[in-house]
Amino acid sequence: MTDRNLIPPLAEAQWLWRRLYVFVASFALWRLLASAVERTEPAQLPRVAAGLMGLLALTLVLYLVAPTAQQLVALLANLRLRLAEGGTR
């Protein structure tokens, strides 16, 4: 006895752009890392590689953890309602 109205909606209806952004950014950072490896002096190579891999890791973590646009809109609407009520609750 499941009612379709009781099923929560998906977190994000159009995840294509989010995925596309992450794939393009990951590929660009990967190419930047490859280019940096070719041009960097051997003594500086570990520092450059670690920085670029950290940036790539940050991008991927934000992709996995960051709220979707729909969640942000709902959060802002809820905040606006709370502020209109005087901040109680």
Number of C-alpha atoms within 10 A of each C-alpha: 3 6 6 8 7 7 8 7 9 7 12 13 9 12 10 9 9 13 12 11 13 16 13 11 15 18 13 13 17 15 12 14 18 12 11 15 16 11 9 14 11 9 8 10 14 12 10 16 17 12 12 16 15 12 14 20 13 12 16 16 11 12 15 9 8 11 14 16 13 13 13 12 12 12 13 12 12 12 13 13 12 13 11 10 10 9 10 7 5
